[in-house]
Amino acid sequence: MHLIVTRSFPPELGGMQNLMWGLTNELSKHYMLKVFADYHKNHKDFDEKISFSIERVGGIKLLRKHRKAQLINEYIKKNKVESIIADHWKSLELIKTDKKKICLIHSKEINHEKRSNLNKRVLKVLNNVDIIISNSRFTKKLAIQCGVDEHRIVVINPGVDQVKELNKKSLDNVESLLKHKYPRLITISRYDKRKNHEKVVMAIRNLKQIYPDIIYICIGHGDEEENIKKLVEELGLKEQVMFFKDISNELKNSLLAKSNLFVMPSIIYKKSVEGFGIAYIEAAQYGIPSIGGIDGGASDAIENEKTGLICDGNNLDAVYSAIDSMLKNKKYLEYGKVAKENSIKFKWDKIIEEYKKLLS
């Protein structure tokens, strides 16, 4: 039996939650699993539908961490456990066992100043696990810079589920909604500084001189939402930018499928950095190429000048030029085709083979 220890799990929404669900669901097809996850108010309906054992731990954050660790330590003593797979170094910090320990790393959760208290805690955990799974080459390099033992690190990119066929009615509704707007750019992410919506909006102001019917679709929520909307208004772009949040997956995916280009030229903001960017792969599955930033792990998800473009997200001219280059002569069609073919290697049934090698 293998244990999955995670702070992030459905029905809670988010990228980490999707990653841990995809990994756990795929592993459950090959191994006996027991999951220890944080409590969520709507977990009962979700948990009843899954095939593996899951234990939820509630309470205030600090006490929950200790209670969860105690439950796991007791479980390991009483059961035959082969390995513990954790979503985060903090999930292993209080686990006392000589069983095989595997920890996933993503980027910003390890990006602490060297010799700081947090950095020391990270190293104490990560340099005492058997295997560290990095989501990208960038994150591996970052971990080494932070003092993590290079020989423990293996790079395995996150996986994606096979996309479902979209409802024709939903696709028709999107066409009706967008009318004759073209070209169509889209970003699906939190409104965070590092996601860099701001530079895309500023590029749209110039691009609309060449493409008067251009539309930029923003789907998500977050702290920067009001600032981005204010910028759109200040630049007179209310006709060029559409905002969506709390929409169904069907509508979200239909908007993505009916777009021409996914744009998320991420930057490093303070300690926050894009470790990989699963959204680029999700777009690729629909034949939509991407523009990503040079900062972070986007280059693991985007093959530059094949499935999209990598540009300097801090440079407005670079963001503008990358978008314009993709729109000229409809280059996005050629890149989109390659992106869709390339996305196959990121499907969970392919990615899980790398995990199976580590567990065997």
C-alpha positions as CSV (number, residue, x, y, z in Angstrom):
1,M,0.0,0.0,0.0
2,H,1.1,3.6,-0.7
3,L,0.0,6.7,1.2
4,I,-0.9,10.0,-0.5
5,V,-0.5,12.9,2.0
6,T,-1.9,16.1,0.6
7,R,-3.1,19.5,1.7
8,S,-4.7,20.2,-1.7
9,F,-7.5,17.8,-3.0
10,P,-10.9,18.0,-4.6
11,P,-13.6,19.0,-4.2
12,E,-11.5,22.1,-3.5
13,L,-10.6,23.8,-6.8
14,G,-7.2,24.8,-8.1
15,G,-4.1,23.7,-10.0
16,M,-2.6,21.7,-7.1
17,Q,-5.9,20.1,-6.4
18,N,-6.2,18.9,-10.0
19,L,-2.6,17.7,-10.0
20,M,-3.0,15.6,-6.8
21,W,-6.4,14.3,-8.0
22,G,-4.9,13.2,-11.4
23,L,-1.9,11.6,-9.8
24,T,-3.9,9.8,-7.2
25,N,-6.7,8.7,-9.6
26,E,-4.1,7.2,-12.0
27,L,-2.1,5.5,-9.3
28,S,-5.2,3.9,-7.9
29,K,-5.5,1.9,-11.2
30,H,-2.2,0.2,-10.4
31,Y,-1.8,0.2,-6.6
32,M,-3.6,0.1,-3.3
33,L,-3.8,3.6,-1.9
34,K,-4.8,5.4,1.2
35,V,-5.2,9.2,1.0
36,F,-4.9,11.6,4.0
37,A,-6.3,15.0,2.8
38,D,-7.6,18.2,4.5
39,Y,-11.2,18.5,5.4
40,H,-13.5,20.3,2.9
41,K,-17.1,21.2,3.6
42,N,-18.4,19.4,0.5
43,H,-16.1,16.4,0.7
44,K,-18.7,13.7,1.5
45,D,-20.4,13.7,-1.8
46,F,-17.1,13.7,-3.6
47,D,-15.5,11.0,-1.5
48,E,-18.4,8.6,-1.9
49,K,-17.8,8.4,-5.6
50,I,-14.1,7.4,-5.5
51,S,-12.7,3.9,-5.4
52,F,-9.8,4.4,-2.9
53,S,-9.8,5.0,0.8
54,I,-9.6,8.7,1.9
55,E,-9.4,10.2,5.4
56,R,-10.2,13.8,5.9
57,V,-8.6,15.8,8.7
58,G,-10.2,19.1,9.9
59,G,-9.5,21.7,12.5
60,I,-7.6,25.0,12.6
61,K,-4.5,25.0,10.4
62,L,-1.7,24.6,13.0
63,L,-3.5,21.9,15.0
64,R,-4.7,20.1,11.8
65,K,-1.1,19.7,10.7
66,H,-0.1,18.0,14.0
67,R,-3.2,15.9,14.2
68,K,-2.8,14.7,10.6
69,A,0.8,13.7,11.2
70,Q,-0.2,11.8,14.3
71,L,-2.8,9.9,12.4
72,I,-0.4,9.1,9.6
73,N,2.4,8.0,12.0
74,E,-0.1,5.7,13.8
75,Y,-1.4,4.3,10.5
76,I,2.2,3.5,9.3
77,K,2.9,1.6,12.6
78,K,-0.2,-0.6,12.2
79,N,-0.2,-1.2,8.4
80,K,2.1,-2.5,5.7
81,V,3.0,0.8,3.9
82,E,5.6,0.8,1.1
83,S,5.9,4.5,0.5
84,I,4.5,8.0,1.3
85,I,3.9,10.4,-1.6
86,A,3.4,14.1,-0.5
87,D,2.2,17.1,-2.3
88,H,4.4,19.6,-0.3
89,W,7.4,19.5,2.0
90,K,5.2,20.7,4.9
91,S,3.1,17.5,4.5
92,L,6.2,15.5,5.4
93,E,7.6,17.7,8.1
94,L,6.2,15.8,11.0
95,I,6.1,12.3,9.5
96,K,8.4,9.9,11.4
97,T,9.2,6.8,9.4
98,D,11.9,4.9,7.6
99,K,9.5,4.0,4.7
100,K,10.3,5.4,1.3
101,K,9.3,9.1,1.1
102,I,8.6,10.9,-2.1
103,C,7.9,14.6,-2.2
104,L,6.6,16.7,-5.1
105,I,8.0,20.2,-5.6
106,H,6.5,23.0,-7.7
107,S,8.6,26.2,-7.3
108,K,7.4,29.0,-5.1
109,E,7.0,26.8,-2.0
110,I,10.7,26.2,-1.9
111,N,11.8,29.6,-3.1
112,H,13.1,31.1,0.2
113,E,16.2,33.0,0.9
114,K,19.2,30.8,1.6
115,R,19.9,30.3,5.3
116,S,16.5,31.8,6.2
117,N,14.4,29.8,8.7
118,L,12.0,28.6,6.0
119,N,14.9,27.6,3.8
120,K,16.4,25.5,6.7
121,R,13.0,23.8,7.2
122,V,12.7,23.0,3.5
123,L,16.2,21.5,3.4
124,K,15.7,19.5,6.6
125,V,12.7,17.8,4.9
126,L,13.8,17.5,1.3
127,N,17.4,16.3,2.0
128,N,15.9,13.5,4.1
129,V,13.4,12.1,1.6
130,D,14.3,9.3,-0.9
131,I,13.0,11.0,-4.1
132,I,12.0,14.6,-4.9
133,I,9.8,14.9,-8.0
134,S,10.2,18.3,-9.7
135,N,7.5,19.5,-12.0
136,S,10.0,21.1,-14.4
137,R,13.7,21.5,-15.2
138,F,13.4,25.1,-13.9
139,T,12.1,23.9,-10.5
140,K,14.9,21.4,-10.3
141,K,17.5,24.2,-10.9
142,L,15.7,26.4,-8.4
143,A,15.8,23.6,-5.8
144,I,19.5,23.0,-6.3
145,Q,20.2,26.8,-5.9
146,C,18.2,26.6,-2.6
147,G,20.5,23.9,-1.3
148,V,18.6,20.7,-2.2
149,D,20.6,17.6,-2.9
150,E,20.6,17.3,-6.7
151,H,20.9,13.5,-6.7
152,R,17.5,13.1,-5.1
153,I,15.7,15.1,-7.8
154,V,13.8,13.6,-10.7
155,V,11.9,15.7,-13.2
156,I,8.4,14.5,-14.0
157,N,6.0,17.0,-15.6
158,P,2.4,17.2,-14.4
159,G,-0.2,15.1,-16.4
160,V,-3.5,16.1,-17.9
161,D,-6.7,14.1,-18.4
162,Q,-8.0,13.4,-21.8
163,V,-10.3,16.3,-22.8
164,K,-13.9,15.4,-23.3
165,E,-15.8,16.1,-26.6
166,L,-17.5,19.5,-26.2
167,N,-21.2,20.0,-26.6
168,K,-22.1,21.5,-30.0
169,K,-24.7,23.7,-28.3
170,S,-22.0,25.2,-26.0
171,L,-19.6,25.8,-28.9
172,D,-22.4,27.5,-30.9
173,N,-23.2,29.7,-27.9
174,V,-19.6,30.8,-27.7
175,E,-19.6,31.6,-31.4
176,S,-22.8,33.6,-30.9
177,L,-21.2,35.4,-27.9
178,L,-18.0,36.3,-29.7
179,K,-19.8,37.1,-32.9
180,H,-17.3,38.3,-35.5
181,K,-14.5,39.0,-33.0
182,Y,-11.1,38.0,-34.3
183,P,-8.4,37.2,-33.5
184,R,-9.2,35.6,-30.2
185,L,-6.7,35.6,-27.3
186,I,-7.4,33.8,-24.0
187,T,-5.9,33.5,-20.5
188,I,-7.3,31.0,-18.0
189,S,-5.6,31.6,-14.6
190,R,-5.8,33.4,-11.3
191,Y,-5.5,37.1,-11.5
192,D,-2.0,37.2,-10.0
193,K,0.9,39.6,-10.7
194,R,3.0,36.8,-11.9
195,K,0.4,35.7,-14.5
196,N,1.1,39.1,-16.2
197,H,-2.4,39.9,-17.6
198,E,-1.3,43.6,-17.4
199,K,1.3,43.3,-20.2
200,V,-1.1,41.4,-22.4
201,V,-3.8,44.1,-22.0
202,M,-1.2,46.8,-22.8
203,A,-0.2,44.9,-25.9
204,I,-3.9,44.6,-26.9
205,R,-4.0,48.5,-27.0
206,N,-1.4,48.5,-29.8
207,L,-2.6,45.4,-31.5
208,K,-6.2,46.7,-32.0
209,Q,-4.7,49.2,-34.5
210,I,-3.9,46.3,-36.7
211,Y,-6.7,44.0,-35.6
212,P,-9.7,46.2,-34.8
213,D,-11.9,43.2,-34.0
214,I,-9.4,41.6,-31.6
215,I,-10.8,40.1,-28.4
216,Y,-9.0,39.1,-25.2
217,I,-10.9,36.6,-23.0
218,C,-9.9,36.4,-19.3
219,I,-11.2,33.6,-17.2
220,G,-10.5,33.4,-13.5
221,H,-10.5,35.2,-10.2
222,G,-7.9,36.6,-7.8
223,D,-6.5,39.6,-6.1
224,E,-5.5,41.5,-9.2
225,E,-8.9,41.3,-10.9
226,E,-10.0,44.9,-10.1
227,N,-6.6,46.3,-11.0
228,I,-6.8,44.6,-14.4
229,K,-10.4,45.8,-15.0
230,K,-9.3,49.4,-14.1
231,L,-6.4,49.2,-16.6
232,V,-8.8,48.0,-19.3
233,E,-11.1,50.9,-18.6
234,E,-8.2,53.5,-18.6
235,L,-6.9,52.2,-21.9
236,G,-10.3,52.3,-23.5
237,L,-10.4,48.5,-24.1
238,K,-13.8,47.5,-22.8
239,E,-14.8,46.3,-26.2
240,Q,-11.6,44.3,-26.6
241,V,-11.5,42.5,-23.2
242,M,-14.1,40.1,-21.8
243,F,-14.0,38.8,-18.2
244,F,-15.5,35.5,-17.0
245,K,-15.5,33.8,-13.6
246,D,-17.4,31.1,-11.8
247,I,-18.4,29.5,-15.1
248,S,-18.9,25.9,-16.0
249,N,-16.1,23.7,-17.3
250,E,-18.1,23.2,-20.5
251,L,-18.2,27.0,-21.1
252,K,-14.6,27.5,-20.1
253,N,-13.4,24.8,-22.4
254,S,-15.7,25.9,-25.3
255,L,-14.2,29.5,-25.0
256,L,-10.7,27.9,-25.1
257,A,-11.5,25.7,-28.0
258,K,-12.9,28.7,-30.0
259,S,-9.8,30.8,-29.3
260,N,-6.8,31.2,-31.5
261,L,-4.0,31.8,-29.0
262,F,-3.4,31.1,-25.3
263,V,-1.4,33.9,-23.7
264,M,0.3,33.8,-20.3
265,P,3.8,35.4,-20.4
266,S,4.5,34.8,-16.7
267,I,7.1,36.7,-14.8
268,I,8.7,36.3,-11.4
269,Y,6.9,38.5,-8.8
270,K,8.6,38.6,-5.4
271,K,9.1,34.9,-4.7
272,S,6.2,33.8,-6.8
273,V,7.1,32.0,-10.0
274,E,5.4,29.7,-12.6
275,G,6.9,26.2,-11.9
276,F,5.4,24.6,-15.0
277,G,2.1,25.9,-16.4
278,I,-0.4,23.0,-17.0
279,A,-2.7,25.6,-18.6
280,Y,-0.4,25.6,-21.7
281,I,-1.0,21.8,-22.1
282,E,-4.7,22.1,-21.5
283,A,-4.8,24.7,-24.3
284,A,-2.7,22.5,-26.6
285,Q,-5.1,19.6,-26.3
286,Y,-7.6,21.8,-28.2
287,G,-5.0,22.7,-30.8
288,I,-4.4,26.1,-29.3
289,P,-0.7,27.2,-29.1
290,S,0.6,29.3,-26.3
291,I,2.8,32.3,-25.5
292,G,4.7,31.8,-22.2
293,G,7.4,33.7,-20.3
294,I,11.1,33.0,-20.0
295,D,10.8,33.1,-16.2
296,G,9.8,29.8,-14.7
297,G,9.0,26.4,-16.2
298,A,7.0,27.3,-19.3
299,S,9.7,26.0,-21.5
300,D,8.9,22.5,-20.3
301,A,5.3,22.9,-21.5
302,I,5.9,25.0,-24.6
303,E,8.4,24.0,-27.3
304,N,9.6,27.4,-28.5
305,E,8.8,28.1,-32.2
306,K,7.1,24.7,-32.4
307,T,4.1,24.6,-30.1
308,G,4.2,28.3,-29.2
309,L,6.6,31.0,-28.3
310,I,8.6,31.9,-25.2
311,C,9.2,35.6,-24.6
312,D,10.4,38.0,-21.9
313,G,7.2,38.8,-20.0
314,N,8.8,41.8,-18.4
315,N,9.3,43.5,-21.8
316,L,6.1,44.9,-23.3
317,D,7.7,45.0,-26.8
318,A,8.6,41.3,-26.5
319,V,5.0,40.4,-25.5
320,Y,3.6,42.5,-28.3
321,S,6.0,41.0,-30.9
322,A,5.3,37.4,-29.8
323,I,1.5,37.9,-30.2
324,D,1.8,39.8,-33.5
325,S,4.2,37.1,-34.8
326,M,1.7,34.3,-34.0
327,L,-1.2,36.2,-35.6
328,K,0.6,37.2,-38.8
329,N,-0.3,34.8,-41.6
330,K,-2.2,32.7,-39.0
331,K,1.0,31.1,-37.8
332,Y,-1.1,29.9,-34.7
333,L,-2.7,27.3,-37.0
334,E,0.6,25.6,-37.7
335,Y,1.8,25.8,-34.1
336,G,-1.6,24.7,-32.8
337,K,-1.5,21.5,-34.8
338,V,2.0,20.6,-33.4
339,A,0.9,21.6,-29.9
340,K,-2.1,19.1,-30.1
341,E,0.2,16.3,-31.2
342,N,2.7,17.1,-28.6
343,S,0.1,17.2,-25.8
344,I,-0.3,13.4,-26.0
345,K,2.9,12.9,-24.0
346,F,1.5,14.8,-21.1
347,K,-1.6,12.5,-20.6
348,W,-1.7,10.9,-17.2
349,D,-1.5,7.3,-18.7
350,K,1.9,8.3,-20.1
351,I,3.1,10.3,-17.1
352,I,2.2,7.7,-14.6
353,E,4.7,5.3,-16.1
354,E,7.5,7.5,-14.7
355,Y,5.9,7.2,-11.2
356,K,5.6,3.4,-11.6
357,K,9.3,3.2,-12.2
358,L,10.0,5.0,-9.0
359,L,7.6,2.9,-7.0
360,S,8.7,-0.5,-8.3
